[in-house]
Amino acid sequence: MVRKIAVTLDQRTVADLDRWVREGKYRNRSRALQSAADLLCERDRGSRLARELAKLDPAEEKALADEGFGADSWPAY
């Protein structure tokens, strides 16, 4: 489902959008704006992941990963 919204853009941005459409990079302004919004969302998700990963303690993660290793940690096949 696609929702319509109204946005206000400065003249230069509209000129860029029109140029991209004219050059065939996008079918219309809406597609160009959707691509820009998708890119920002993707960047935000990536930076959020990086922020969360930075909170991890590598030594603690290694200790958790090593828990249970030993002779009895894997069942016999």
N, CA, C and O atoms as a Tripos MOL2 file, in Angstrom:
@<TRIPOS>MOLECULE
protein
  308   307    77     0     0
PROTEIN
NO_CHARGES

@<TRIPOS>ATOM
      1 N           0.8420   -1.1710    0.0000 N.3       1 MET1
      2 CA          0.0000    0.0000    0.0000 C.3       1 MET1
      3 C           0.8900    1.2380    0.0000 C.2       1 MET1
      4 O           1.8360    1.3410    0.7810 O.2       1 MET1
      5 N           0.5790    2.1500   -0.8670 N.am      2 VAL2
      6 CA          1.3400    3.3870   -0.9790 C.3       2 VAL2
      7 C           0.4820    4.5210   -0.4520 C.2       2 VAL2
      8 O          -0.6990    4.6300   -0.7840 O.2       2 VAL2
      9 N           1.0830    5.3600    0.3700 N.am      3 ARG3
     10 CA          0.3780    6.5180    0.9070 C.3       3 ARG3
     11 C           0.9150    7.7790    0.2570 C.2       3 ARG3
     12 O           2.1070    7.8760   -0.0340 O.2       3 ARG3
     13 N           0.0550    8.7240    0.0330 N.am      4 LYS4
     14 CA          0.4600    9.9960   -0.5340 C.3       4 LYS4
     15 C           0.6450   11.0000    0.5890 C.2       4 LYS4
     16 O          -0.1370   11.0500    1.5380 O.2       4 LYS4
     17 N           1.7050   11.8030    0.4600 N.am      5 ILE5
     18 CA          1.9620   12.8690    1.4190 C.3       5 ILE5
     19 C           2.3500   14.1230    0.6360 C.2       5 ILE5
     20 O           2.7190   14.0390   -0.5350 O.2       5 ILE5
     21 N           2.2680   15.2430    1.2640 N.am      6 ALA6
     22 CA          2.7220   16.4980    0.6640 C.3       6 ALA6
     23 C           4.0360   16.8920    1.3300 C.2       6 ALA6
     24 O           4.1830   16.7850    2.5480 O.2       6 ALA6
     25 N           4.9760   17.3420    0.5290 N.am      7 VAL7
     26 CA          6.2600   17.7940    1.0700 C.3       7 VAL7
     27 C           6.5760   19.1690    0.5060 C.2       7 VAL7
     28 O           6.1060   19.5440   -0.5670 O.2       7 VAL7
     29 N           7.3660   19.8960    1.2390 N.am      8 THR8
     30 CA          7.8340   21.1980    0.7910 C.3       8 THR8
     31 C           9.3370   21.0980    0.5660 C.2       8 THR8
     32 O          10.0870   20.7090    1.4610 O.2       8 THR8
     33 N           9.7600   21.4520   -0.6330 N.am      9 LEU9
     34 CA         11.1720   21.3710   -0.9960 C.3       9 LEU9
     35 C          11.6350   22.7050   -1.5460 C.2       9 LEU9
     36 O          10.8470   23.4630   -2.1120 O.2       9 LEU9
     37 N          12.9160   22.9860   -1.3770 N.am     10 ASP10
     38 CA         13.4220   24.2260   -1.9500 C.3      10 ASP10
     39 C          13.5710   24.0650   -3.4710 C.2      10 ASP10
     40 O          13.5410   22.9570   -4.0050 O.2      10 ASP10
     41 N          13.7290   25.1900   -4.1330 N.am     11 GLN11
     42 CA         13.7570   25.2230   -5.5890 C.3      11 GLN11
     43 C          14.8890   24.3700   -6.1720 C.2      11 GLN11
     44 O          14.7150   23.7030   -7.1920 O.2      11 GLN11
     45 N          16.0190   24.4010   -5.5280 N.am     12 ARG12
     46 CA         17.1840   23.6530   -6.0350 C.3      12 ARG12
     47 C          16.9190   22.1470   -5.9990 C.2      12 ARG12
     48 O          17.2700   21.4300   -6.9360 O.2      12 ARG12
     49 N          16.3010   21.6730   -4.9210 N.am     13 THR13
     50 CA         15.9870   20.2480   -4.8040 C.3      13 THR13
     51 C          14.9900   19.8200   -5.8690 C.2      13 THR13
     52 O          15.1340   18.7530   -6.4670 O.2      13 THR13
     53 N          13.9850   20.6430   -6.1070 N.am     14 VAL14
     54 CA         13.0040   20.3330   -7.1440 C.3      14 VAL14
     55 C          13.6780   20.3020   -8.5190 C.2      14 VAL14
     56 O          13.3690   19.4470   -9.3490 O.2      14 VAL14
     57 N          14.5900   21.2300   -8.7490 N.am     15 ALA15
     58 CA         15.3200   21.2410  -10.0190 C.3      15 ALA15
     59 C          16.1390   19.9670  -10.1880 C.2      15 ALA15
     60 O          16.1890   19.3990  -11.2790 O.2      15 ALA15
     61 N          16.7780   19.5200   -9.1150 N.am     16 ASP16
     62 CA         17.5360   18.2610   -9.1680 C.3      16 ASP16
     63 C          16.6170   17.0870   -9.4570 C.2      16 ASP16
     64 O          16.9330   16.2390  -10.2920 O.2      16 ASP16
     65 N          15.4810   17.0300   -8.7730 N.am     17 LEU17
     66 CA         14.5190   15.9530   -9.0180 C.3      17 LEU17
     67 C          14.0870   15.9410  -10.4790 C.2      17 LEU17
     68 O          14.0610   14.8870  -11.1140 O.2      17 LEU17
     69 N          13.7480   17.1100  -11.0090 N.am     18 ASP18
     70 CA         13.3110   17.2000  -12.3990 C.3      18 ASP18
     71 C          14.4110   16.7650  -13.3650 C.2      18 ASP18
     72 O          14.1380   16.1110  -14.3710 O.2      18 ASP18
     73 N          15.6390   17.1250  -13.0590 N.am     19 ARG19
     74 CA         16.7680   16.7230  -13.9130 C.3      19 ARG19
     75 C          16.9340   15.2130  -13.9120 C.2      19 ARG19
     76 O          17.1480   14.6080  -14.9630 O.2      19 ARG19
     77 N          16.8370   14.5960  -12.7280 N.am     20 TRP20
     78 CA         16.9780   13.1430  -12.6340 C.3      20 TRP20
     79 C          15.8820   12.4310  -13.4180 C.2      20 TRP20
     80 O          16.1280   11.4110  -14.0620 O.2      20 TRP20
     81 N          14.6770   12.9770  -13.3580 N.am     21 VAL21
     82 CA         13.5660   12.3880  -14.1120 C.3      21 VAL21
     83 C          13.8190   12.5730  -15.6040 C.2      21 VAL21
     84 O          13.6490   11.6360  -16.3830 O.2      21 VAL21
     85 N          14.2240   13.7790  -16.0060 N.am     22 ARG22
     86 CA         14.5040   14.0650  -17.4180 C.3      22 ARG22
     87 C          15.6040   13.1580  -17.9620 C.2      22 ARG22
     88 O          15.5340   12.7050  -19.1040 O.2      22 ARG22
     89 N          16.6310   12.8920  -17.1300 N.am     23 GLU23
     90 CA         17.7540   12.0420  -17.5480 C.3      23 GLU23
     91 C          17.4110   10.5540  -17.5070 C.2      23 GLU23
     92 O          18.2110    9.7170  -17.9240 O.2      23 GLU23
     93 N          16.2380   10.2320  -17.0110 N.am     24 GLY24
     94 CA         15.8070    8.8380  -16.9740 C.3      24 GLY24
     95 C          16.2920    8.0530  -15.7680 C.2      24 GLY24
     96 O          16.1500    6.8300  -15.7320 O.2      24 GLY24
     97 N          16.8560    8.7220  -14.7930 N.am     25 LYS25
     98 CA         17.3160    8.0240  -13.5890 C.3      25 LYS25
     99 C          16.1330    7.5200  -12.7680 C.2      25 LYS25
    100 O          16.2210    6.4870  -12.1050 O.2      25 LYS25
    101 N          15.0230    8.2620  -12.8210 N.am     26 TYR26
    102 CA         13.7920    7.8830  -12.1180 C.3      26 TYR26
    103 C          12.6140    8.1360  -13.0480 C.2      26 TYR26
    104 O          12.6740    8.9950  -13.9270 O.2      26 TYR26
    105 N          11.5380    7.3740  -12.8420 N.am     27 ARG27
    106 CA         10.3530    7.5460  -13.6810 C.3      27 ARG27
    107 C           9.6180    8.8400  -13.3780 C.2      27 ARG27
    108 O           9.0320    9.4570  -14.2680 O.2      27 ARG27
    109 N           9.6550    9.2490  -12.1070 N.am     28 ASN28
    110 CA          8.9670   10.4770  -11.7160 C.3      28 ASN28
    111 C           9.5390   10.9730  -10.3900 C.2      28 ASN28
    112 O          10.3710   10.3130   -9.7670 O.2      28 ASN28
    113 N           9.0780   12.1410   -9.9790 N.am     29 ARG29
    114 CA          9.5780   12.7290   -8.7260 C.3      29 ARG29
    115 C           9.3050   11.8340   -7.5270 C.2      29 ARG29
    116 O          10.1410   11.7050   -6.6320 O.2      29 ARG29
    117 N           8.1380   11.2210   -7.5180 N.am     30 SER30
    118 CA          7.7790   10.3640   -6.3760 C.3      30 SER30
    119 C           8.7660    9.2230   -6.2210 C.2      30 SER30
    120 O           9.1800    8.9000   -5.1070 O.2      30 SER30
    121 N           9.1470    8.6060   -7.3440 N.am     31 ARG31
    122 CA         10.1200    7.4970   -7.2680 C.3      31 ARG31
    123 C          11.4710    7.9880   -6.7560 C.2      31 ARG31
    124 O          12.1300    7.2980   -5.9790 O.2      31 ARG31
    125 N          11.8820    9.1750   -7.1880 N.am     32 ALA32
    126 CA         13.1590    9.7340   -6.7270 C.3      32 ALA32
    127 C          13.1200    9.9980   -5.2260 C.2      32 ALA32
    128 O          14.0640    9.6720   -4.5070 O.2      32 ALA32
    129 N          12.0290   10.5860   -4.7610 N.am     33 LEU33
    130 CA         11.9100   10.8610   -3.3270 C.3      33 LEU33
    131 C          11.8150    9.5670   -2.5200 C.2      33 LEU33
    132 O          12.3630    9.4780   -1.4210 O.2      33 LEU33
    133 N          11.1200    8.5620   -3.0640 N.am     34 GLN34
    134 CA         11.0310    7.2710   -2.3730 C.3      34 GLN34
    135 C          12.4120    6.6470   -2.2440 C.2      34 GLN34
    136 O          12.7530    6.1010   -1.1950 O.2      34 GLN34
    137 N          13.2070    6.7250   -3.3070 N.am     35 SER35
    138 CA         14.5730    6.1820   -3.2590 C.3      35 SER35
    139 C          15.4130    6.8980   -2.2110 C.2      35 SER35
    140 O          16.1810    6.2670   -1.4850 O.2      35 SER35
    141 N          15.2650    8.2160   -2.1330 N.am     36 ALA36
    142 CA         16.0150    8.9850   -1.1400 C.3      36 ALA36
    143 C          15.6020    8.5960    0.2770 C.2      36 ALA36
    144 O          16.4500    8.4210    1.1520 O.2      36 ALA36
    145 N          14.2990    8.4630    0.4970 N.am     37 ALA37
    146 CA         13.8170    8.0710    1.8250 C.3      37 ALA37
    147 C          14.2800    6.6610    2.1770 C.2      37 ALA37
    148 O          14.6590    6.4040    3.3200 O.2      37 ALA37
    149 N          14.2530    5.7450    1.2090 N.am     38 ASP38
    150 CA         14.7270    4.3810    1.4450 C.3      38 ASP38
    151 C          16.2030    4.3700    1.8270 C.2      38 ASP38
    152 O          16.6150    3.6440    2.7320 O.2      38 ASP38
    153 N          16.9900    5.1810    1.1300 N.am     39 LEU39
    154 CA         18.4200    5.2620    1.4260 C.3      39 LEU39
    155 C          18.6590    5.7730    2.8390 C.2      39 LEU39
    156 O          19.5040    5.2410    3.5590 O.2      39 LEU39
    157 N          17.9190    6.8030    3.2420 N.am     40 LEU40
    158 CA         18.0760    7.3230    4.5990 C.3      40 LEU40
    159 C          17.6780    6.2890    5.6440 C.2      40 LEU40
    160 O          18.3370    6.1560    6.6760 O.2      40 LEU40
    161 N          16.6020    5.5580    5.3780 N.am     41 CYS41
    162 CA         16.1790    4.5080    6.3170 C.3      41 CYS41
    163 C          17.2380    3.4130    6.4200 C.2      41 CYS41
    164 O          17.5360    2.9230    7.5090 O.2      41 CYS41
    165 N          17.7990    3.0370    5.2760 N.am     42 GLU42
    166 CA         18.8400    2.0000    5.2660 C.3      42 GLU42
    167 C          20.0680    2.4670    6.0390 C.2      42 GLU42
    168 O          20.6460    1.7040    6.8130 O.2      42 GLU42
    169 N          20.4620    3.7060    5.8310 N.am     43 ARG43
    170 CA         21.6090    4.2570    6.5710 C.3      43 ARG43
    171 C          21.3290    4.2900    8.0630 C.2      43 ARG43
    172 O          22.2020    3.9710    8.8700 O.2      43 ARG43
    173 N          20.1190    4.6740    8.4290 N.am     44 ASP44
    174 CA         19.7550    4.7330    9.8400 C.3      44 ASP44
    175 C          19.8110    3.3550   10.4710 C.2      44 ASP44
    176 O          20.3150    3.1980   11.5830 O.2      44 ASP44
    177 N          19.2950    2.3550    9.7680 N.am     45 ARG45
    178 CA         19.3490    0.9850   10.3010 C.3      45 ARG45
    179 C          20.7900    0.5310   10.4590 C.2      45 ARG45
    180 O          21.1330   -0.1030   11.4570 O.2      45 ARG45
    181 N          21.6330    0.8470    9.4910 N.am     46 GLY46
    182 CA         23.0420    0.4720    9.5780 C.3      46 GLY46
    183 C          23.7550    1.1680   10.7080 C.2      46 GLY46
    184 O          24.5490    0.5460   11.4140 O.2      46 GLY46
    185 N          23.4880    2.4520   10.8950 N.am     47 SER47
    186 CA         24.1550    3.1610   11.9840 C.3      47 SER47
    187 C          23.6060    2.7150   13.3270 C.2      47 SER47
    188 O          24.3350    2.6970   14.3180 O.2      47 SER47
    189 N          22.3400    2.3580   13.3740 N.am     48 ARG48
    190 CA         21.7630    1.8460   14.6280 C.3      48 ARG48
    191 C          22.4350    0.5290   14.9890 C.2      48 ARG48
    192 O          22.7620    0.2950   16.1520 O.2      48 ARG48
    193 N          22.6420   -0.3240   14.0060 N.am     49 LEU49
    194 CA         23.3310   -1.5900   14.2560 C.3      49 LEU49
    195 C          24.7420   -1.3270   14.7650 C.2      49 LEU49
    196 O          25.1910   -1.9710   15.7120 O.2      49 LEU49
    197 N          25.4350   -0.3940   14.1480 N.am     50 ALA50
    198 CA         26.7950   -0.0700   14.5880 C.3      50 ALA50
    199 C          26.7960    0.4610   16.0240 C.2      50 ALA50
    200 O          27.6770    0.1160   16.8110 O.2      50 ALA50
    201 N          25.8100    1.2990   16.3680 N.am     51 ARG51
    202 CA         25.7360    1.8150   17.7400 C.3      51 ARG51
    203 C          25.5130    0.6900   18.7390 C.2      51 ARG51
    204 O          26.1360    0.6590   19.8000 O.2      51 ARG51
    205 N          24.6220   -0.2320   18.3960 N.am     52 GLU52
    206 CA         24.3390   -1.3460   19.3070 C.3      52 GLU52
    207 C          25.5480   -2.2770   19.4180 C.2      52 GLU52
    208 O          25.8600   -2.7590   20.5060 O.2      52 GLU52
    209 N          26.2250   -2.5320   18.3000 N.am     53 LEU53
    210 CA         27.4120   -3.3850   18.3450 C.3      53 LEU53
    211 C          28.5220   -2.7510   19.1760 C.2      53 LEU53
    212 O          29.2890   -3.4620   19.8250 O.2      53 LEU53
    213 N          28.6150   -1.4390   19.1640 N.am     54 ALA54
    214 CA         29.6380   -0.7480   19.9460 C.3      54 ALA54
    215 C          29.4110   -0.9220   21.4440 C.2      54 ALA54
    216 O          30.3430   -0.7660   22.2340 O.2      54 ALA54
    217 N          28.2000   -1.2380   21.8350 N.am     55 LYS55
    218 CA         27.8830   -1.4320   23.2490 C.3      55 LYS55
    219 C          28.3510   -2.7950   23.7700 C.2      55 LYS55
    220 O          28.4340   -3.0020   24.9800 O.2      55 LYS55
    221 N          28.6540   -3.7150   22.8670 N.am     56 LEU56
    222 CA         29.0480   -5.0550   23.2840 C.3      56 LEU56
    223 C          30.4720   -5.0610   23.8160 C.2      56 LEU56
    224 O          31.3380   -4.3290   23.3380 O.2      56 LEU56
    225 N          30.6900   -5.9000   24.8110 N.am     57 ASP57
    226 CA         32.0220   -6.0890   25.3760 C.3      57 ASP57
    227 C          32.6140   -7.3340   24.7220 C.2      57 ASP57
    228 O          32.1120   -8.4350   24.9520 O.2      57 ASP57
    229 N          33.6760   -7.1950   23.9060 N.am     58 PRO58
    230 CA         34.2340   -8.3430   23.2000 C.3      58 PRO58
    231 C          34.6610   -9.4870   24.1310 C.2      58 PRO58
    232 O          34.4650  -10.6570   23.8010 O.2      58 PRO58
    233 N          35.2330   -9.1610   25.2720 N.am     59 ALA59
    234 CA         35.6720  -10.2080   26.2060 C.3      59 ALA59
    235 C          34.4660  -10.9750   26.7490 C.2      59 ALA59
    236 O          34.5050  -12.2010   26.8590 O.2      59 ALA59
    237 N          33.4140  -10.2660   27.0800 N.am     60 GLU60
    238 CA         32.2110  -10.9170   27.5950 C.3      60 GLU60
    239 C          31.5620  -11.7840   26.5130 C.2      60 GLU60
    240 O          31.1080  -12.8950   26.7890 O.2      60 GLU60
    241 N          31.5200  -11.2780   25.2960 N.am     61 GLU61
    242 CA         30.9350  -12.0480   24.1900 C.3      61 GLU61
    243 C          31.7400  -13.3170   23.9220 C.2      61 GLU61
    244 O          31.1650  -14.3690   23.6430 O.2      61 GLU61
    245 N          33.0690  -13.2240   24.0060 N.am     62 LYS62
    246 CA         33.9140  -14.4020   23.8010 C.3      62 LYS62
    247 C          33.6630  -15.4210   24.9030 C.2      62 LYS62
    248 O          33.5590  -16.6190   24.6420 O.2      62 LYS62
    249 N          33.5670  -14.9390   26.1300 N.am     63 ALA63
    250 CA         33.3150  -15.8430   27.2500 C.3      63 ALA63
    251 C          31.9660  -16.5450   27.0770 C.2      63 ALA63
    252 O          31.8510  -17.7420   27.3400 O.2      63 ALA63
    253 N          30.9630  -15.8160   26.6430 N.am     64 LEU64
    254 CA         29.6510  -16.4320   26.4100 C.3      64 LEU64
    255 C          29.7110  -17.4550   25.2810 C.2      64 LEU64
    256 O          29.0840  -18.5110   25.3540 O.2      64 LEU64
    257 N          30.4710  -17.1300   24.2350 N.am     65 ALA65
    258 CA         30.5860  -18.0470   23.0980 C.3      65 ALA65
    259 C          31.3310  -19.3230   23.4890 C.2      65 ALA65
    260 O          31.0430  -20.4000   22.9660 O.2      65 ALA65
    261 N          32.2910  -19.1990   24.4110 N.am     66 ASP66
    262 CA         33.0940  -20.3560   24.8120 C.3      66 ASP66
    263 C          32.4180  -21.2200   25.8640 C.2      66 ASP66
    264 O          32.8750  -22.3300   26.1360 O.2      66 ASP66
    265 N          31.3330  -20.7270   26.4620 N.am     67 GLU67
    266 CA         30.6380  -21.5070   27.4820 C.3      67 GLU67
    267 C          30.1540  -22.8260   26.9020 C.2      67 GLU67
    268 O          29.6050  -22.8690   25.8010 O.2      67 GLU67
    269 N          30.3570  -23.8700   27.6330 N.am     68 GLY68
    270 CA         29.8410  -25.1700   27.2230 C.3      68 GLY68
    271 C          30.7630  -25.9430   26.3110 C.2      68 GLY68
    272 O          30.4920  -27.1090   26.0260 O.2      68 GLY68
    273 N          31.8530  -25.3360   25.8350 N.am     69 PHE69
    274 CA         32.7760  -26.0940   24.9970 C.3      69 PHE69
    275 C          33.5020  -27.1130   25.8590 C.2      69 PHE69
    276 O          33.8570  -26.8320   27.0040 O.2      69 PHE69
    277 N          33.7110  -28.2520   25.3240 N.am     70 GLY70
    278 CA         34.3890  -29.3160   26.0440 C.3      70 GLY70
    279 C          33.9030  -30.6550   25.5230 C.2      70 GLY70
    280 O          33.1940  -30.7240   24.5190 O.2      70 GLY70
    281 N          34.2830  -31.6970   26.1990 N.am     71 ALA71
    282 CA         33.9670  -33.0510   25.7390 C.3      71 ALA71
    283 C          32.4690  -33.3170   25.7050 C.2      71 ALA71
    284 O          31.9950  -34.0450   24.8320 O.2      71 ALA71
    285 N          31.7250  -32.7490   26.6260 N.am     72 ASP72
    286 CA         30.3030  -33.0420   26.7330 C.3      72 ASP72
    287 C          29.4080  -32.0050   26.0440 C.2      72 ASP72
    288 O          28.1840  -32.0710   26.1600 O.2      72 ASP72
    289 N          30.0030  -31.0630   25.3400 N.am     73 SER73
    290 CA         29.1820  -29.9870   24.7980 C.3      73 SER73
    291 C          28.4300  -30.3780   23.5250 C.2      73 SER73
    292 O          27.3900  -29.7940   23.2180 O.2      73 SER73
    293 N          28.9430  -31.3530   22.7890 N.am     74 TRP74
    294 CA         28.2680  -31.8010   21.5540 C.3      74 TRP74
    295 C          27.8490  -33.2460   21.7050 C.2      74 TRP74
    296 O          28.6130  -34.0620   22.2190 O.2      74 TRP74
    297 N          26.6550  -33.5730   21.2680 N.am     75 PRO75
    298 CA         26.2140  -34.9660   21.3660 C.3      75 PRO75
    299 C          26.9770  -35.8520   20.3770 C.2      75 PRO75
    300 O          27.4320  -35.3910   19.3300 O.2      75 PRO75
    301 N          27.1060  -37.1150   20.7290 N.am     76 ALA76
    302 CA         27.7790  -38.0720   19.8310 C.3      76 ALA76
    303 C          26.8540  -38.4090   18.6780 C.2      76 ALA76
    304 O          25.6410  -38.5070   18.8580 O.2      76 ALA76
    305 N          27.4180  -38.5850   17.5050 N.am     77 TYR77
    306 CA         26.6230  -38.9490   16.3260 C.3      77 TYR77
    307 C          26.7590  -40.4200   16.0390 C.2      77 TYR77
    308 O          26.1650  -40.9210   15.0850 O.2      77 TYR77
@<TRIPOS>BOND
     1     1     2 1
     2     2     3 1
     3     3     4 2
     4     3     5 am
     5     5     6 1
     6     6     7 1
     7     7     8 2
     8     7     9 am
     9     9    10 1
    10    10    11 1
    11    11    12 2
    12    11    13 am
    13    13    14 1
    14    14    15 1
    15    15    16 2
    16    15    17 am
    17    17    18 1
    18    18    19 1
    19    19    20 2
    20    19    21 am
    21    21    22 1
    22    22    23 1
    23    23    24 2
    24    23    25 am
    25    25    26 1
    26    26    27 1
    27    27    28 2
    28    27    29 am
    29    29    30 1
    30    30    31 1
    31    31    32 2
    32    31    33 am
    33    33    34 1
    34    34    35 1
    35    35    36 2
    36    35    37 am
    37    37    38 1
    38    38    39 1
    39    39    40 2
    40    39    41 am
    41    41    42 1
    42    42    43 1
    43    43    44 2
    44    43    45 am
    45    45    46 1
    46    46    47 1
    47    47    48 2
    48    47    49 am
    49    49    50 1
    50    50    51 1
    51    51    52 2
    52    51    53 am
    53    53    54 1
    54    54    55 1
    55    55    56 2
    56    55    57 am
    57    57    58 1
    58    58    59 1
    59    59    60 2
    60    59    61 am
    61    61    62 1
    62    62    63 1
    63    63    64 2
    64    63    65 am
    65    65    66 1
    66    66    67 1
    67    67    68 2
    68    67    69 am
    69    69    70 1
    70    70    71 1
    71    71    72 2
    72    71    73 am
    73    73    74 1
    74    74    75 1
    75    75    76 2
    76    75    77 am
    77    77    78 1
    78    78    79 1
    79    79    80 2
    80    79    81 am
    81    81    82 1
    82    82    83 1
    83    83    84 2
    84    83    85 am
    85    85    86 1
    86    86    87 1
    87    87    88 2
    88    87    89 am
    89    89    90 1
    90    90    91 1
    91    91    92 2
    92    91    93 am
    93    93    94 1
    94    94    95 1
    95    95    96 2
    96    95    97 am
    97    97    98 1
    98    98    99 1
    99    99   100 2
   100    99   101 am
   101   101   102 1
   102   102   103 1
   103   103   104 2
   104   103   105 am
   105   105   106 1
   106   106   107 1
   107   107   108 2
   108   107   109 am
   109   109   110 1
   110   110   111 1
   111   111   112 2
   112   111   113 am
   113   113   114 1
   114   114   115 1
   115   115   116 2
   116   115   117 am
   117   117   118 1
   118   118   119 1
   119   119   120 2
   120   119   121 am
   121   121   122 1
   122   122   123 1
   123   123   124 2
   124   123   125 am
   125   125   126 1
   126   126   127 1
   127   127   128 2
   128   127   129 am
   129   129   130 1
   130   130   131 1
   131   131   132 2
   132   131   133 am
   133   133   134 1
   134   134   135 1
   135   135   136 2
   136   135   137 am
   137   137   138 1
   138   138   139 1
   139   139   140 2
   140   139   141 am
   141   141   142 1
   142   142   143 1
   143   143   144 2
   144   143   145 am
   145   145   146 1
   146   146   147 1
   147   147   148 2
   148   147   149 am
   149   149   150 1
   150   150   151 1
   151   151   152 2
   152   151   153 am
   153   153   154 1
   154   154   155 1
   155   155   156 2
   156   155   157 am
   157   157   158 1
   158   158   159 1
   159   159   160 2
   160   159   161 am
   161   161   162 1
   162   162   163 1
   163   163   164 2
   164   163   165 am
   165   165   166 1
   166   166   167 1
   167   167   168 2
   168   167   169 am
   169   169   170 1
   170   170   171 1
   171   171   172 2
   172   171   173 am
   173   173   174 1
   174   174   175 1
   175   175   176 2
   176   175   177 am
   177   177   178 1
   178   178   179 1
   179   179   180 2
   180   179   181 am
   181   181   182 1
   182   182   183 1
   183   183   184 2
   184   183   185 am
   185   185   186 1
   186   186   187 1
   187   187   188 2
   188   187   189 am
   189   189   190 1
   190   190   191 1
   191   191   192 2
   192   191   193 am
   193   193   194 1
   194   194   195 1
   195   195   196 2
   196   195   197 am
   197   197   198 1
   198   198   199 1
   199   199   200 2
   200   199   201 am
   201   201   202 1
   202   202   203 1
   203   203   204 2
   204   203   205 am
   205   205   206 1
   206   206   207 1
   207   207   208 2
   208   207   209 am
   209   209   210 1
   210   210   211 1
   211   211   212 2
   212   211   213 am
   213   213   214 1
   214   214   215 1
   215   215   216 2
   216   215   217 am
   217   217   218 1
   218   218   219 1
   219   219   220 2
   220   219   221 am
   221   221   222 1
   222   222   223 1
   223   223   224 2
   224   223   225 am
   225   225   226 1
   226   226   227 1
   227   227   228 2
   228   227   229 am
   229   229   230 1
   230   230   231 1
   231   231   232 2
   232   231   233 am
   233   233   234 1
   234   234   235 1
   235   235   236 2
   236   235   237 am
   237   237   238 1
   238   238   239 1
   239   239   240 2
   240   239   241 am
   241   241   242 1
   242   242   243 1
   243   243   244 2
   244   243   245 am
   245   245   246 1
   246   246   247 1
   247   247   248 2
   248   247   249 am
   249   249   250 1
   250   250   251 1
   251   251   252 2
   252   251   253 am
   253   253   254 1
   254   254   255 1
   255   255   256 2
   256   255   257 am
   257   257   258 1
   258   258   259 1
   259   259   260 2
   260   259   261 am
   261   261   262 1
   262   262   263 1
   263   263   264 2
   264   263   265 am
   265   265   266 1
   266   266   267 1
   267   267   268 2
   268   267   269 am
   269   269   270 1
   270   270   271 1
   271   271   272 2
   272   271   273 am
   273   273   274 1
   274   274   275 1
   275   275   276 2
   276   275   277 am
   277   277   278 1
   278   278   279 1
   279   279   280 2
   280   279   281 am
   281   281   282 1
   282   282   283 1
   283   283   284 2
   284   283   285 am
   285   285   286 1
   286   286   287 1
   287   287   288 2
   288   287   289 am
   289   289   290 1
   290   290   291 1
   291   291   292 2
   292   291   293 am
   293   293   294 1
   294   294   295 1
   295   295   296 2
   296   295   297 am
   297   297   298 1
   298   298   299 1
   299   299   300 2
   300   299   301 am
   301   301   302 1
   302   302   303 1
   303   303   304 2
   304   303   305 am
   305   305   306 1
   306   306   307 1
   307   307   308 2
@<TRIPOS>SUBSTRUCTURE
     1 MET1         2 RESIDUE 1 A MET
     2 VAL2         6 RESIDUE 1 A VAL
     3 ARG3        10 RESIDUE 1 A ARG
     4 LYS4        14 RESIDUE 1 A LYS
     5 ILE5        18 RESIDUE 1 A ILE
     6 ALA6        22 RESIDUE 1 A ALA
     7 VAL7        26 RESIDUE 1 A VAL
     8 THR8        30 RESIDUE 1 A THR
     9 LEU9        34 RESIDUE 1 A LEU
    10 ASP10       38 RESIDUE 1 A ASP
    11 GLN11       42 RESIDUE 1 A GLN
    12 ARG12       46 RESIDUE 1 A ARG
    13 THR13       50 RESIDUE 1 A THR
    14 VAL14       54 RESIDUE 1 A VAL
    15 ALA15       58 RESIDUE 1 A ALA
    16 ASP16       62 RESIDUE 1 A ASP
    17 LEU17       66 RESIDUE 1 A LEU
    18 ASP18       70 RESIDUE 1 A ASP
    19 ARG19       74 RESIDUE 1 A ARG
    20 TRP20       78 RESIDUE 1 A TRP
    21 VAL21       82 RESIDUE 1 A VAL
    22 ARG22       86 RESIDUE 1 A ARG
    23 GLU23       90 RESIDUE 1 A GLU
    24 GLY24       94 RESIDUE 1 A GLY
    25 LYS25       98 RESIDUE 1 A LYS
    26 TYR26      102 RESIDUE 1 A TYR
    27 ARG27      106 RESIDUE 1 A ARG
    28 ASN28      110 RESIDUE 1 A ASN
    29 ARG29      114 RESIDUE 1 A ARG
    30 SER30      118 RESIDUE 1 A SER
    31 ARG31      122 RESIDUE 1 A ARG
    32 ALA32      126 RESIDUE 1 A ALA
    33 LEU33      130 RESIDUE 1 A LEU
    34 GLN34      134 RESIDUE 1 A GLN
    35 SER35      138 RESIDUE 1 A SER
    36 ALA36      142 RESIDUE 1 A ALA
    37 ALA37      146 RESIDUE 1 A ALA
    38 ASP38      150 RESIDUE 1 A ASP
    39 LEU39      154 RESIDUE 1 A LEU
    40 LEU40      158 RESIDUE 1 A LEU
    41 CYS41      162 RESIDUE 1 A CYS
    42 GLU42      166 RESIDUE 1 A GLU
    43 ARG43      170 RESIDUE 1 A ARG
    44 ASP44      174 RESIDUE 1 A ASP
    45 ARG45      178 RESIDUE 1 A ARG
    46 GLY46      182 RESIDUE 1 A GLY
    47 SER47      186 RESIDUE 1 A SER
    48 ARG48      190 RESIDUE 1 A ARG
    49 LEU49      194 RESIDUE 1 A LEU
    50 ALA50      198 RESIDUE 1 A ALA
    51 ARG51      202 RESIDUE 1 A ARG
    52 GLU52      206 RESIDUE 1 A GLU
    53 LEU53      210 RESIDUE 1 A LEU
    54 ALA54      214 RESIDUE 1 A ALA
    55 LYS55      218 RESIDUE 1 A LYS
    56 LEU56      222 RESIDUE 1 A LEU
    57 ASP57      226 RESIDUE 1 A ASP
    58 PRO58      230 RESIDUE 1 A PRO
    59 ALA59      234 RESIDUE 1 A ALA
    60 GLU60      238 RESIDUE 1 A GLU
    61 GLU61      242 RESIDUE 1 A GLU
    62 LYS62      246 RESIDUE 1 A LYS
    63 ALA63      250 RESIDUE 1 A ALA
    64 LEU64      254 RESIDUE 1 A LEU
    65 ALA65      258 RESIDUE 1 A ALA
    66 ASP66      262 RESIDUE 1 A ASP
    67 GLU67      266 RESIDUE 1 A GLU
    68 GLY68      270 RESIDUE 1 A GLY
    69 PHE69      274 RESIDUE 1 A PHE
    70 GLY70      278 RESIDUE 1 A GLY
    71 ALA71      282 RESIDUE 1 A ALA
    72 ASP72      286 RESIDUE 1 A ASP
    73 SER73      290 RESIDUE 1 A SER
    74 TRP74      294 RESIDUE 1 A TRP
    75 PRO75      298 RESIDUE 1 A PRO
    76 ALA76      302 RESIDUE 1 A ALA
    77 TYR77      306 RESIDUE 1 A TYR
